């Protein structure tokens, strides 16, 4: 999947997982900014333009569920595509019901990760 011209914000508290997500998305052509918590993510979103967010769900302090609630409150229009990435057994319906557009399990398959981001942007548009 080609993601040239796509700006993605990756939110992941684990250094190794954050690096894997960054490298995979960059290999697909995306420009990637990374942060390690939800508070930093909101600051990054306020300061820059992103086409999509890729976020872990289980993070200390504020979870990915907290983050998506804040994103959906603040960035109602246009819709900001958001992909949840988790190693936990959250039901997909719980994740999408909370406001995420899609869910991928850890460790993410590189092709599936890039395809999911491309599909979300195509279907949802980007900010």
ZALO-549871 format. One line per field, with one value per atom (N, C-alpha, C, O): x, y, z; residue in one letter; atom name; residue number from 0. Coordinates in Angstrom, 3 decimals, m for minus. Example, Ala and Ser with C-alpha at 12.3 -4.5 7.8 and 13.67 -1.06 7.14 Angstrom:
<recs>
xx = c(13.190|12.300|13.200|14.236|12.850|13.670|12.900|13.409)
yy = c(m5.690|m4.500|m3.300|m3.319|m2.250|m1.060|0.030|1.138)
zz = c(7.800|7.800|7.800|8.465|7.080|7.140|7.870|8.039)
residu = c(A|A|A|A|S|S|S|S)
atome = c(N|CA|C|O|N|CA|C|O)
num = c(0|0|0|0|1|1|1|1)
</recs>
This chain:
<recs>
xx = c(0.843|0.000|0.879|1.867|0.517|1.270|0.595|m0.613|1.387|0.866|1.613|1.715|2.132|2.833|1.899|0.736|2.432|1.651|0.739|0.025|0.746|m0.112|0.691|1.792|0.127|0.754|0.015|m1.186|0.749|0.150|0.758|1.969|m0.107|0.345|0.234|m0.848|1.351|1.387|1.470|2.334|0.544|0.475|0.692|m0.172|1.844|2.211|3.187|4.214|2.878|3.741|4.964|5.959|4.928|6.059|7.029|6.650|8.277|9.273|9.439|9.458|9.560|9.772|8.560|8.711|7.373|6.152|5.991|5.598|6.298|6.203|7.149|6.793|8.360|9.346|8.918|9.086|8.369|7.895|6.797|6.829|5.836|4.744|5.289|4.875|6.225|6.810|7.522|7.300|8.372|9.159|8.247|8.435|7.275|6.373|5.620|5.549|5.060|4.296|5.189|4.775|6.411|7.348|7.755|7.904|7.936|8.257|7.117|7.343|5.911|4.754|4.621|3.736|5.496|5.516|4.955|5.004|4.423|3.820|4.887|6.014|4.505|5.289|4.695|3.486|5.546|5.048|5.625|6.830|4.736|5.142|4.752|3.722|5.563|5.268|5.227|5.968|4.335|4.251|4.027|3.616|4.303|4.188|3.019|2.922|2.116|0.917|m0.194|0.022|m1.369|m2.552|m2.481|m2.948|m1.909|m1.786|m0.893|m1.219|0.232|1.116|0.420|0.654|m0.428|m1.154|m2.067|m2.108|m2.798|m3.691|m2.902|m3.344|m1.736|m0.885|m0.379|m0.357|0.021|0.499|m0.618|m0.388|m1.813|m2.949|m3.282|m3.654|m3.153|m3.433|m2.376|m2.664|m1.156|m0.046|0.172|0.839|m0.370|m0.067|m1.256|m2.303|m1.077|m2.113|m1.786|m0.701|m2.728|m2.561|m3.747|m4.872|m3.480|m4.535|m5.134|m6.250|m4.382|m4.849|m4.070|m2.961|m4.687|m4.055|m4.020|m4.999|m2.884|m2.744|m2.396|m1.347|m3.266|m3.076|m3.202|m4.058|m2.320|m2.443|m3.685|m4.125|m4.241|m5.412|m5.035|m5.534|m4.168|m3.812|m2.532|m1.427|m2.707|m1.564|m1.750|m2.879|m0.639|m0.774|m1.377|m1.353|m1.895|m2.543|m3.836|m4.879|m3.795|m5.003|m4.890|m3.871|m5.957|m5.976|m6.274|m6.589|m6.164|m6.575|m8.063|m8.494|m8.854|m10.294|m10.539|m11.407|m9.776|m9.861|m9.473|m10.142|m8.380|m7.899|m8.944|m9.194|m9.553|m10.509|m11.737|m12.307|m12.150|m13.262|m12.900|m13.708|m11.689|m11.230|m11.113|m11.487|m10.595|m10.466|m11.841|m12.040|m12.787|m14.126|m14.857|m15.672|m14.581|m15.166|m14.571|m15.296|m13.265|m12.564|m12.530|m12.609|m12.414|m12.256|m13.450|m13.310|m14.607|m15.835|m15.844|m16.157|m15.510|m15.528|m14.252|m13.858|m13.598|m13.841|m13.365|m12.532|m13.906|m13.608|m12.122|m11.555|m11.498|m10.096|m10.036|m10.380|m9.607|m9.531|m8.600|m7.516|m9.036|m8.238|m8.254|m9.311|m7.061|m6.873|m6.349|m5.353|m6.998|m6.530|m5.618|m5.897|m4.521|m3.597|m3.407|m3.000|m3.700|m3.626|m3.240|m3.493|m2.622|m2.325|m3.338|m3.264|m4.279|m5.301|m6.524|m6.700|m7.353|m8.506|m9.764|m10.854|m9.621|m10.808|m11.656|m11.122|m12.965|m13.828|m13.815|m13.831|m13.785|m13.777|m14.949|m14.807|m16.123|m17.309|m17.154|m17.673|m16.440|m16.184|m15.265|m15.454|m14.277|m13.295|m13.931|m13.760|m14.650|m15.290|m16.448|m16.725|m17.128|m18.193|m17.680|m18.416|m16.422|m15.814|m15.417|m15.195|m15.328|m14.989|m13.856|m13.607|m13.156|m12.104|m12.748|m13.845|m12.050|m12.565|m12.226|m12.916|m11.156|m10.742|m9.824|m9.404|m9.519|m8.692|m7.760|m8.162|m6.500|m5.507|m4.846|m4.548|m4.622|m3.975|m2.453|m1.900|m1.786|m0.319|0.151|m0.535|1.285|2.060|1.392|0.907|1.365|0.646|1.397|2.617|0.648|1.201|1.445|0.521|2.664|2.967|2.007|1.558|1.694|0.785|m0.612|m1.250|m1.092|m2.420|m2.471|m3.472|m1.401|m1.341|m1.433|m2.254|m0.608|m0.621|m1.944|m2.472|m2.475|m3.753|m4.880|m5.761|m4.860|m5.905|m5.864|m6.906|m4.670|m4.548|m5.020|m5.768|m4.599|m5.016|m6.532|m7.164|m7.109|m8.555|m9.325|m10.317|m8.870|m9.539|m9.531|m10.539|m8.406|m8.286|m9.186|m9.859|m9.197|m10.035|m11.526|m12.298|m11.916|m13.328|m13.786|m14.924|m12.901|m13.296|m12.816|m13.336|m11.831|m11.205|m10.237|m10.186|m9.491|m8.552|m8.766|m9.398|m8.236|m8.412|m7.768|m7.823)
yy = c(m1.181|0.000|1.231|1.311|2.160|3.406|4.470|4.687|5.126|6.175|7.491|8.300|7.707|8.944|10.135|10.119|11.163|12.360|12.244|13.193|11.097|10.875|11.139|10.617|11.950|12.264|11.503|11.689|10.640|9.773|10.093|10.271|10.159|10.297|8.932|8.348|8.427|7.150|7.443|8.192|6.829|7.002|5.632|4.759|5.452|4.128|4.325|4.983|3.758|3.941|3.035|3.363|1.922|1.003|1.427|1.529|1.672|2.181|1.280|1.765|m0.030|m0.956|m0.998|m0.976|m1.056|m1.087|0.213|0.200|1.333|2.634|2.688|3.184|2.169|2.175|1.270|1.632|0.104|m0.799|m0.126|m0.158|0.477|1.158|2.276|2.424|3.062|4.164|3.652|4.152|2.657|2.133|1.547|1.824|0.750|0.124|1.192|1.122|2.178|3.219|4.049|4.434|4.328|5.070|4.253|4.807|2.949|2.099|2.097|1.888|2.330|2.427|3.830|4.081|4.734|6.065|7.177|8.339|6.863|7.889|8.725|8.279|9.937|10.772|10.524|10.653|10.166|9.713|10.562|10.806|11.004|11.622|10.640|9.973|10.547|9.610|10.342|11.295|9.862|10.323|9.098|8.046|9.238|8.046|8.078|7.214|9.073|9.044|9.897|10.636|9.777|10.447|11.958|12.686|12.435|13.885|14.492|15.532|13.837|14.297|14.233|15.078|13.236|13.100|14.291|14.831|14.708|15.863|17.128|17.951|17.289|18.440|18.391|19.415|17.222|17.074|17.358|18.006|16.881|17.123|18.610|19.115|19.307|20.740|21.526|22.584|21.000|21.721|21.386|22.148|20.267|19.848|19.256|19.006|19.035|18.421|16.953|16.604|16.110|14.672|14.130|14.609|13.123|12.459|11.287|10.856|10.765|9.599|9.476|9.994|8.768|8.450|6.935|6.256|6.406|4.995|4.958|5.461|4.368|4.436|3.081|2.259|2.887|1.779|2.035|3.177|0.990|1.153|1.159|1.991|0.249|0.117|0.881|0.372|2.126|2.970|3.474|3.625|3.733|4.281|5.694|6.343|6.140|7.446|7.470|7.066|7.934|7.950|6.866|6.742|6.092|4.994|5.513|6.686|4.612|4.936|5.238|6.004|4.640|4.923|6.371|7.054|6.827|8.228|9.147|10.147|8.797|9.611|9.721|10.819|8.614|8.675|9.499|10.177|9.451|10.312|11.780|12.565|12.152|13.541|13.939|15.048|13.034|13.322|13.536|14.484|12.663|12.781|14.029|14.591|14.471|15.715|16.926|17.834|16.935|18.113|18.187|19.278|17.048|17.025|16.329|15.283|16.917|16.324|16.384|15.391|17.516|17.699|18.388|19.362|17.942|16.657|15.509|15.693|14.348|13.146|12.817|12.804|12.554|12.148|10.631|10.117|9.905|8.446|8.000|8.555|6.988|6.501|4.977|4.348|4.402|2.958|2.565|3.120|1.626|1.088|m0.097|m0.927|m0.163|m1.284|m1.800|m1.050|m3.077|m3.598|m5.071|m5.834|m5.433|m6.837|m7.454|m8.642|m6.641|m7.115|m7.623|m7.345|m8.364|m9.011|m8.145|m8.652|m6.847|m6.002|m6.442|m6.661|m6.576|m6.918|m5.779|m4.601|m6.151|m5.157|m4.205|m3.017|m4.717|m3.863|m2.819|m1.709|m3.171|m2.198|m1.090|0.080|m1.464|m0.512|0.435|1.651|m0.111|0.764|1.534|2.662|0.943|1.657|2.846|3.808|2.793|3.901|5.045|6.167|4.763|5.830|5.539|6.318|4.421|4.061|3.549|2.991|3.748|3.298|1.843|1.180|1.343|m0.037|m0.477|0.333|m1.770|m2.378|m3.387|m4.171|m3.358|m4.352|m4.882|m4.123|m6.181|m6.826|m6.729|m6.714|m6.664|m6.691|m8.136|m8.996|m8.411|m7.496|m7.337|m8.314|m6.126|m5.910|m6.464|m6.339|m7.068|m7.471|m6.183|m5.383|m5.956|m4.700|m4.376|m3.237|m5.359|m5.097|m4.734|m3.839|m5.433|m5.134|m3.759|m3.053|m3.371|m2.051|m0.953|m0.044|m1.033|m0.006|m0.009|1.051|m1.186|m1.280|m0.681|m0.014|m0.913|m0.375|1.151|1.801|1.721|3.182|3.747|4.724|3.152|3.623|3.522|4.438|2.421|2.226|3.254|3.816|3.498|4.484|5.862|6.568|6.233|7.569|7.641|8.648|6.585|6.554|6.615|7.341|5.853|5.781|6.953|7.409|7.434|8.459|9.851|10.856|9.892|11.180|11.475|10.735|12.512|12.918|14.378|15.118|14.756|16.137|17.093|18.305)
zz = c(0.000|0.000|0.000|0.731|m0.805|m0.890|m0.037|m0.132|0.792|1.667|1.460|2.383|0.256|m0.023|0.210|m0.194|0.869|1.132|2.338|2.661|3.013|4.172|5.448|5.622|6.328|7.617|8.713|8.912|9.423|10.433|11.798|11.929|12.806|14.183|14.851|14.903|15.359|16.078|17.575|18.031|18.332|19.784|20.419|20.341|21.043|21.578|22.725|22.557|23.900|25.070|25.065|25.712|24.368|24.313|23.215|22.048|23.592|22.641|21.418|20.286|21.644|20.531|19.603|18.382|20.174|19.351|18.568|17.401|19.219|18.548|17.354|16.286|17.551|16.470|15.314|14.150|15.628|14.576|13.756|12.526|14.430|13.715|12.826|11.676|13.373|12.598|11.352|10.250|11.535|10.417|9.337|8.152|9.733|8.755|7.967|6.740|8.663|7.965|7.057|5.963|7.499|6.646|5.421|4.332|5.587|4.434|3.410|2.218|3.882|2.981|2.387|1.569|2.798|2.213|3.070|2.666|4.243|5.099|5.795|6.007|6.139|7.041|8.423|8.613|9.392|10.689|11.816|11.882|12.696|13.955|15.055|14.955|16.099|17.178|18.511|18.749|19.371|20.755|21.625|21.135|22.941|23.777|24.752|25.622|24.620|25.456|24.849|23.889|25.422|24.878|25.025|24.149|26.105|26.301|25.221|24.648|24.949|23.887|22.529|21.665|22.347|21.082|20.849|19.743|21.868|21.709|21.394|20.592|22.020|21.732|20.291|19.608|19.829|18.449|17.449|16.428|17.737|16.837|16.773|15.714|17.885|17.903|17.129|16.568|17.105|16.479|15.007|14.307|14.514|13.152|12.444|13.042|11.158|10.332|10.118|9.652|10.461|10.276|9.501|9.643|8.680|7.920|8.687|8.398|9.678|10.434|11.731|11.868|12.689|13.970|14.101|13.792|14.563|14.892|16.374|16.777|17.188|18.629|19.321|18.993|20.285|21.219|22.075|22.209|22.645|23.506|24.986|25.743|25.407|26.818|27.099|26.909|27.559|27.900|29.327|29.794|30.019|31.373|31.314|30.268|32.402|32.535|31.739|32.254|30.497|29.670|28.599|27.920|28.466|27.494|26.090|25.889|25.143|23.783|23.701|22.839|24.595|24.625|25.075|24.533|26.060|26.499|25.349|25.087|24.662|23.553|22.445|21.947|22.053|20.944|21.322|20.467|22.579|23.014|22.834|22.338|23.236|23.101|21.632|21.252|20.813|19.377|18.757|17.997|19.076|18.476|18.973|18.242|20.200|20.711|20.006|19.598|19.865|19.352|17.824|17.261|17.153|15.702|15.059|14.426|15.229|14.670|13.147|12.490|12.592|11.135|10.709|11.349|9.680|9.049|9.947|10.835|9.692|10.468|10.375|9.283|11.501|11.545|11.707|12.771|10.675|10.766|11.890|12.070|12.643|13.773|13.801|13.765|13.868|13.912|15.289|15.752|15.938|17.210|16.937|16.072|17.689|17.596|19.020|19.907|19.236|20.593|20.627|19.694|21.732|21.988|22.944|23.258|23.402|24.343|23.584|22.397|24.284|23.653|23.700|23.965|23.446|23.374|22.190|21.103|22.378|21.231|20.201|20.559|18.938|17.874|17.959|17.669|18.357|18.440|19.547|19.429|20.622|21.698|21.205|21.538|20.414|19.912|18.887|18.977|17.932|16.937|17.551|17.142|18.526|19.222|20.003|20.223|20.428|21.162|20.239|20.695|18.932|17.989|17.035|16.115|17.237|16.283|14.996|15.016|13.881|12.593|12.309|11.535|12.940|12.688|13.817|14.642|13.845|14.877|14.239|13.379|14.673|14.258|15.519|16.441|15.554|16.708|16.593|15.493|17.752|17.799|17.826|18.377|17.252|16.429|15.064|14.494|14.545|13.295|12.087|11.976|11.204|9.911|9.127|8.978|8.619|7.929|6.781|6.653|5.958|4.827|5.308|4.754|6.349|6.881|7.524|7.402|8.206|8.833|7.782|7.903|6.770|5.723|4.960|4.626|4.688|3.984|4.816|4.274|6.135|7.008|7.033|6.962|7.134|7.136|5.794|5.767|4.698|3.371|3.211|2.685|3.659|3.544|4.378|3.913|5.601|6.455|5.819|5.828|5.277|4.662|3.432|3.209|2.644|1.443|1.817|1.192|2.832|3.211|4.079|3.964|4.941|5.915|5.537|6.021|4.678|4.417|5.542|6.525|5.418|6.464|6.778|6.025|7.877|8.298|7.341|7.548)
residu = c(X|X|X|X|X|X|X|X|X|X|X|X|X|X|X|X|X|X|X|X|X|X|X|X|X|X|X|X|X|X|X|X|X|X|X|X|X|X|X|X|X|X|X|X|X|X|X|X|X|X|X|X|X|X|X|X|X|X|X|X|X|X|X|X|X|X|X|X|X|X|X|X|X|X|X|X|X|X|X|X|X|X|X|X|X|X|X|X|X|X|X|X|X|X|X|X|X|X|X|X|X|X|X|X|X|X|X|X|X|X|X|X|X|X|X|X|X|X|X|X|X|X|X|X|X|X|X|X|X|X|X|X|X|X|X|X|X|X|X|X|X|X|X|X|X|X|X|X|X|X|X|X|X|X|X|X|X|X|X|X|X|X|X|X|X|X|X|X|X|X|X|X|X|X|X|X|X|X|X|X|X|X|X|X|X|X|X|X|X|X|X|X|X|X|X|X|X|X|X|X|X|X|X|X|X|X|X|X|X|X|X|X|X|X|X|X|X|X|X|X|X|X|X|X|X|X|X|X|X|X|X|X|X|X|X|X|X|X|X|X|X|X|X|X|X|X|X|X|X|X|X|X|X|X|X|X|X|X|X|X|X|X|X|X|X|X|X|X|X|X|X|X|X|X|X|X|X|X|X|X|X|X|X|X|X|X|X|X|X|X|X|X|X|X|X|X|X|X|X|X|X|X|X|X|X|X|X|X|X|X|X|X|X|X|X|X|X|X|X|X|X|X|X|X|X|X|X|X|X|X|X|X|X|X|X|X|X|X|X|X|X|X|X|X|X|X|X|X|X|X|X|X|X|X|X|X|X|X|X|X|X|X|X|X|X|X|X|X|X|X|X|X|X|X|X|X|X|X|X|X|X|X|X|X|X|X|X|X|X|X|X|X|X|X|X|X|X|X|X|X|X|X|X|X|X|X|X|X|X|X|X|X|X|X|X|X|X|X|X|X|X|X|X|X|X|X|X|X|X|X|X|X|X|X|X|X|X|X|X|X|X|X|X|X|X|X|X|X|X|X|X|X|X|X|X|X|X|X|X|X|X|X|X|X|X|X|X|X|X|X|X|X|X|X|X|X|X|X|X|X|X|X|X|X|X|X|X|X|X|X|X|X|X|X|X|X|X|X|X|X|X|X|X|X|X|X|X|X)
atome = c(N|CA|C|O|N|CA|C|O|N|CA|C|O|N|CA|C|O|N|CA|C|O|N|CA|C|O|N|CA|C|O|N|CA|C|O|N|CA|C|O|N|CA|C|O|N|CA|C|O|N|CA|C|O|N|CA|C|O|N|CA|C|O|N|CA|C|O|N|CA|C|O|N|CA|C|O|N|CA|C|O|N|CA|C|O|N|CA|C|O|N|CA|C|O|N|CA|C|O|N|CA|C|O|N|CA|C|O|N|CA|C|O|N|CA|C|O|N|CA|C|O|N|CA|C|O|N|CA|C|O|N|CA|C|O|N|CA|C|O|N|CA|C|O|N|CA|C|O|N|CA|C|O|N|CA|C|O|N|CA|C|O|N|CA|C|O|N|CA|C|O|N|CA|C|O|N|CA|C|O|N|CA|C|O|N|CA|C|O|N|CA|C|O|N|CA|C|O|N|CA|C|O|N|CA|C|O|N|CA|C|O|N|CA|C|O|N|CA|C|O|N|CA|C|O|N|CA|C|O|N|CA|C|O|N|CA|C|O|N|CA|C|O|N|CA|C|O|N|CA|C|O|N|CA|C|O|N|CA|C|O|N|CA|C|O|N|CA|C|O|N|CA|C|O|N|CA|C|O|N|CA|C|O|N|CA|C|O|N|CA|C|O|N|CA|C|O|N|CA|C|O|N|CA|C|O|N|CA|C|O|N|CA|C|O|N|CA|C|O|N|CA|C|O|N|CA|C|O|N|CA|C|O|N|CA|C|O|N|CA|C|O|N|CA|C|O|N|CA|C|O|N|CA|C|O|N|CA|C|O|N|CA|C|O|N|CA|C|O|N|CA|C|O|N|CA|C|O|N|CA|C|O|N|CA|C|O|N|CA|C|O|N|CA|C|O|N|CA|C|O|N|CA|C|O|N|CA|C|O|N|CA|C|O|N|CA|C|O|N|CA|C|O|N|CA|C|O|N|CA|C|O|N|CA|C|O|N|CA|C|O|N|CA|C|O|N|CA|C|O|N|CA|C|O|N|CA|C|O|N|CA|C|O|N|CA|C|O|N|CA|C|O|N|CA|C|O|N|CA|C|O|N|CA|C|O|N|CA|C|O|N|CA|C|O|N|CA|C|O|N|CA|C|O|N|CA|C|O|N|CA|C|O|N|CA|C|O|N|CA|C|O|N|CA|C|O|N|CA|C|O|N|CA|C|O|N|CA|C|O|N|CA|C|O|N|CA|C|O|N|CA|C|O|N|CA|C|O|N|CA|C|O|N|CA|C|O|N|CA|C|O)
num = c(0|0|0|0|1|1|1|1|2|2|2|2|3|3|3|3|4|4|4|4|5|5|5|5|6|6|6|6|7|7|7|7|8|8|8|8|9|9|9|9|10|10|10|10|11|11|11|11|12|12|12|12|13|13|13|13|14|14|14|14|15|15|15|15|16|16|16|16|17|17|17|17|18|18|18|18|19|19|19|19|20|20|20|20|21|21|21|21|22|22|22|22|23|23|23|23|24|24|24|24|25|25|25|25|26|26|26|26|27|27|27|27|28|28|28|28|29|29|29|29|30|30|30|30|31|31|31|31|32|32|32|32|33|33|33|33|34|34|34|34|35|35|35|35|36|36|36|36|37|37|37|37|38|38|38|38|39|39|39|39|40|40|40|40|41|41|41|41|42|42|42|42|43|43|43|43|44|44|44|44|45|45|45|45|46|46|46|46|47|47|47|47|48|48|48|48|49|49|49|49|50|50|50|50|51|51|51|51|52|52|52|52|53|53|53|53|54|54|54|54|55|55|55|55|56|56|56|56|57|57|57|57|58|58|58|58|59|59|59|59|60|60|60|60|61|61|61|61|62|62|62|62|63|63|63|63|64|64|64|64|65|65|65|65|66|66|66|66|67|67|67|67|68|68|68|68|69|69|69|69|70|70|70|70|71|71|71|71|72|72|72|72|73|73|73|73|74|74|74|74|75|75|75|75|76|76|76|76|77|77|77|77|78|78|78|78|79|79|79|79|80|80|80|80|81|81|81|81|82|82|82|82|83|83|83|83|84|84|84|84|85|85|85|85|86|86|86|86|87|87|87|87|88|88|88|88|89|89|89|89|90|90|90|90|91|91|91|91|92|92|92|92|93|93|93|93|94|94|94|94|95|95|95|95|96|96|96|96|97|97|97|97|98|98|98|98|99|99|99|99|100|100|100|100|101|101|101|101|102|102|102|102|103|103|103|103|104|104|104|104|105|105|105|105|106|106|106|106|107|107|107|107|108|108|108|108|109|109|109|109|110|110|110|110|111|111|111|111|112|112|112|112|113|113|113|113|114|114|114|114|115|115|115|115|116|116|116|116|117|117|117|117|118|118|118|118|119|119|119|119|120|120|120|120|121|121|121|121|122|122|122|122|123|123|123|123|124|124|124|124|125|125|125|125|126|126|126|126)
</recs>
